[in-house]
Structures are given as C-alpha cells and as structure tokens.
Amino acid sequence: MSGNPTMNDVAREANVALKTVSRYVNGETNIGAPLATRIQEAIDALGYRRNLAAASIRPGRTSRMLGLIIGDLSNPYYSTIAGAIESTASDHGYLLTIGSSDEDGRRHDQLVDRLMEQRVDGLIIVPPTGAARDWSKLPPPIPALVFLDRPVDFDQADAVVADNAGGARLATAALAERGGRRIAFVGDSLDISTMRERLAGYRTALIEHGVREDPELVVTDAHRSVDAAVAIRRLLNERAIDGIFAANNRAAVGALMAFRDSGARVPLIGFDDFEAATLSTPAVSVVSHDITLMGEAAAEIVFARLSGDTSARRTHVLPATLVLRGSEDG
C-alpha cells in the first residue's frame, strides 16, 4: 500500500462500515467485542494511525496540543519553564510543541503561523526582542493565548510575569546597604521589557540610598555570558566598581568568569537563579522567582480558558525574593 493507511483502508480490511471504524478509533465503547477485535487487527496489520491534525478541523474536535514559543531553548531559564509547561500539559492529556524564536521577530511570526495552522488549542508565547507582527493584526480565531515573562499590550491574552522592578530594587538595595556606591548594572538589551523594568528597579534603589548613578556603570549589551565577562573585566581593571547587579543569569555567569580571569572580586547579586550559583565560593546570591510556578501558571490559565473561563484577561505578577548566599559581601 502506498501512502499512509486511512480509515477507509481499515474498514475494507476489517469488512466493516467506515462509520464503525470512526466510532472505534474515537473511543466509543458500544461496539461488540468481536467487531472491535477485527478492527484492531486491521489497524495493526495496516499500521494505521489516527490523524489528529485532521480530526481537529472538524467541529467540536480539538488537537489536544499546546504550542510554546520561547527565546532560546539553550538557556536553562527557558528550559525549566518549558519542562513545567510540558508536565502540566501532560497532566491534562495534552502534548506540547516547542519552538525557539532566537529572539527574531520574523521567525517568531513564522512559528505562530505554523502552530495556528496545526490547530493547537492554546499558545504560550515569550515575545521576542526583535520586532514582531502586531497581534491585533492576526485574523481570528486566535487560540487561548498567554504571554510569558514579557507582557504585550493585547486585550485577548493573559500574561504571567515576574516582579522585575521590585526584584532589581531588592538586589541593588542589598548591595548599597553593604557600602556599595559604584554598583554596576550588567544586562541585555533594553529592547527587552524585563531589562527595562530591572534597570528601573536598580535606579530606584540607588535614589533611595543616596547613590548617584554613573552611566558608565550601566551595561546593556551583554547578550551572552562572554559579553558580560568582557564588560566586567574592564570595569574591574579600571577599579571602577564596588558591586555588581547582574540583571540575568547569563550576566551572573559572566561575572564569575571575570572574577576567575582577573583574580579580583566584588560583591555580586544576580537576577534569576541558575544551577551553578551554589557551586562557586562564595555561592552567588540571587533575586529569585519560581520559574517552575511561572510555567505551571501559564499552562493552567490556558486550560482554564479552554474550560470556559471568560473573565477579563489580566497580567499575573509573581513575587521576587532575595536569596543571600554570601556573594553580596564580596
């Protein structure tokens, strides 16, 4: 037989009506045992698999799939979130399809289109830093939609985010309270909303503690850990800093690389925990929010919408806490 076997092929093999095969593969139980056995034997012989994508097109049917688009799957932050979403989806009997935008707006748009063509029941999106299509321009219907980590102004979507400004304020305040007066901010592009919020929190803490901000100490082009390491080594060599707020986990890793390479060390607090944080001496202090909870919350919001929740869309803000492990003292 050429091509994939169909239900028509199964019906002919089992010598039963197509409608009977359809009822069987869709889980109906009011089929006699001998007939069910014949159908199953035909399915096994032909290697038939149900086409869920086609089934989802029919009225009342769903794909029982969620789509997730993140910025970079290699980042442990996003892989942890993806794991939490996948586990929650599995608990609800759903599969998860994951794509990485690589922070590119065009690729993000292509992934959105592809997932919607696949008739996914819900979408969880980490918006890219690169310019992407305005969600209001997408024709309906749009599946249940949640923006994760970075909110977007779109009234048909919920969002789950961390308290970025509040967490950055906590971290910077802790460094200032230990005598820091030249505290560096090291992070990624300000095109990322979370970076803008964390910079705002950093600035608030400086003002509250009577510390004048020095623009030379604000680094906003550390896209990778090595970029952060280069910037921090320069600041250490110039003896220009007495503390570092690393605005994401890659910047914190970059700080550890710079400490190792330069032989110098200053107080450090990072934003977002990471696996290696407790392996250094002293262990890295961080502002932390429960990223597993973030993923679980996003998935549960999707399932609530799929179950008929029509309440107003809203942004869910998860609290940030300061976890002090010793690196804040240098």
N, C-alpha and C positions, 0 to 999 in steps of 0.2 A: 504494500500500500504506500503510495506517495503522499507526502504531507502529513500533517497531524490528524489523527483519527477524530471524528466528530461523533456527536450523539446519534446522528443518523446511521453511522457505521456500527455503533454499538447496538442500535435497535435491530439492524439487519442481522448481525452476528447472533444476537440472542433470540431473534424471531419474535420480537415484541413490538408494541407500538412506541413511537417516538415519545409520546406523552408519558408513557410509563417509565421510560428511561429518565426523562426530565424529572419526574417526581422522585425517583430513586436517588439521583445524584444531588438533588436539593434537600435530601434528608427526610423525606416523608416516610412514615413508618407503617402506613396502612397498605403494604404490599406483601402478598403472601411469600412465605419463606422460599418455596421452590422457584418462584419467579425472581425473587431478589438474588438467589444464588446464580441463576442463569445470567442475569445482568452483570453481576460482579465478575463472573468467569469471563464474560465477553470483554469487560473493561480490562481485566488482567491480560487477556490474550492480545488485545489490540494496543495496550499501553495508553489508553485514553486518560487524559487529564482535563478536568473542568477548566474552562476559560473564564476566570473570574473577571477579567477586564471587560469581556463582552457581556457577562452577566450584570455588571454594574450599570450598564447603559439602560437596562430595562427598568421601567417604573417600579419603584419600591425596592429595588436591589441596591446594594452598596458594594464597594470594592473591599471593605474591611481593611483598608490601608490608610496609614498616615504618611505624609511627606514632611521631612525635616531638611531645611537648608541652613547650614552653618557657615562660618567664615573660613575655618581651617581645621580639618579633622585631625591634623597632627598636633594641634595644641591640646594638651591634657585637659584644659578647662572645658573645651567643647566636647571632647570625647567622653568626659564624665557626664556632661549634660545629655549627650546622645544615649549613653547607657541607661540613664534614669528614664528617659522617654521611651526607649525600646522596652524596658521592663514593664512600665505602666501600660504601654500598648498591648503587650503580650497578655497581661492580666485581664484585659478587656477583649481578648480574642482577635487582636489586630496585628498586622505586620507593619514595620516601619521601613520606609525607603529614605535613605540619607544621601544628600548631595552637598558638595562644598563649593561655595561661590568664589573662593580665593579672594574675597573682598572686591570682586569685579562686578560692577553693576550689570553689564551685558550678560555675563554668564549667569548671574542670579536670575535675570529675566527669562533666560532660556530654560533654566531649571524649573521656575514657576510654571511656565507654559507646559513643559513636559509632564510635570506632576498633575496638572489640571487635566491634561489630555488623558492621563491614566485614570482619571476619575477618583483620585484619592478623596476620602471623606473629610479630611482635615489637614491643614497646613500649619506647621510651626516654623517660623522664619527668624533668623538672625539677620537683620538688614545689613547689606554690605556698606563699606565705606565709599566705594565708587558709586557714582550717580546711577540710580536705577529708575525704572519707569514709575510714574505716579500711580499708586494703587487705585486711585479713583478713576483711572483711565481703563482699567480692566473691565470688560463686559461681564455682566452676571451670567450664570450664577457663580459666586465665589464660595468655596467650601469654608467650613468653620476655620477661623484664622486667629492665630496668636503670634504676636511679635515677642521675641525673647531677647533679653539683655539690653536691646536698644529700641526704644519706642518709636513709632511712626504715627503721624497725625492722619488717622484713617478711622472713620466712625463705625466701620463694620468689623473691627478687630479688637480683641483684648490684648493686653501686654503684661509680661512678667519681667520686672527689672529689680536690680539691687539698689540700695540707698548709696549711690556712688558719692554724692557730695558729702553726705554725713560720714561715710567711712573714711574718706580722704581727710576730712576735718579732724576725726579722731586720731588718725595716724600722725598728721603734721603737728597737732597739739601735743601729742606724747613726746615727739622729738624736741619741740620748743620748751616744754616743761623740764627737760633734762639739760637745758642750757643751749640748745641749738639756735643759732642766729643766722647762719648761712646754710639753709636747708634747700637742697636741690629737689626739683620735681623732674623725674625722668619717666617719660611715657611715649605713647604712639601719637599719631596724627590727631589734630583737633577736628578733623573731619568726622571723627568717631564721637558720637554723642556722649558715651561714657567717659571719654577722655576730657571733654569739655566740663562735664559735671565734676570729675575728680579734681581738675585744675581749680574750679570754683571753690571746692571744699578746702583745698590747700591754701588758697588765698584768704579765705575766711579765717582759718586758724592763724595765719600769720598776723592778720589785722588784730585779732582778739588777743594775741600775745605781744603786741607792740613790736613786731618784727617787720622791717622794711623789705618788700620784695625786690630782688635783683633779677631783672630779665635774663641776665647771663646764666643764671642757675636753672632756667626753665628749658628743658629739652623735650621737644615734641616731634622728633623724627626718628625715634628708636623703634623701628618696625620689628626688629629681631633682637635676640639677646646679644648678639655680637655688636649691634649698633649701640645698645645701651652700654656695653662694656667699653667701647671706644670713647664714648662721651664721658663716662665716669672716670676712666683713667686720666683723661685730660684734666678734669676738674680736680682730681686727687694730686696730679703732678703740679698743678698751679696752687695747691693748698687753698683752694677757693671755697671749700665746703666743710661743714662740720656735722652734716646729717644728710640722709637721702630718703625721700619718699619715692619708692618705685611704684609707678601707677598701674602696673600689671605684673603678672607672674614672670613674663619674659624679661622685663626690666629688672626684676629682683634677681633672676639668674645672671643677668649681665653684670649686676653689682658684685655678685660673688666671683665672677670671672675677673673683674677689675681688681678686686681685693687680692685675689691669688696672684695676678700678674704683677701688680705694683708693690705688693708687700705692705700696703697701707690699708687701714680700715677706719671707717667712721660709723656712727650709729645709722641703722637701716631699718625701715619698716616698709613692707610691700603690700600691694592690694591683690587679693586672691591668693589662697593657699596653693601649694604645689608639693609634689611628692618629696622632692629633695630638700624642702625647707628645714626639716628636722635633722638632716644629715650633716649640715655644716656645724662649725663650732665658733661662736655660739649659734644655736638654731635661729632661723630667720623669723622674726616677729611679723605678723601679717594682720591686715584687715580682712576678715573672712565673712562670707555669707554662704549659706548652704546651697551649693550649686546642684547637688542631687535633688534637693527640695525644689529648686527652680525648675528643673526638667520635669519632675513629677507634677508640679503645679500647672505647668503649661499643658501637659497632656490631659490632666483631669479637667481643665477648663474646656478643652476641645470636646471631650466626651460629655461634659455637661451640656454643651451647645447641641451636640448630636442627639442628646436625650430630650431636647425641647426647651432648654433654658433660654428665655427670650429677654432676660433682664438687660439693662443698659450695659454696653461694653465699658470696661474700665481698666485702669492700669493698677496692677498688684505690685506693691513695693515690698521687697523682702529686706529685713533689717540687717545691718552690718555690725559686726562685733570686732573688738580689738583683742588679738591673741598675742600676748607678750611672752617671748621665749628667750630673750637675752640680747638679741642683736640691736635692740634700741639703745643699749648702753655702750655700743662700740665693740 
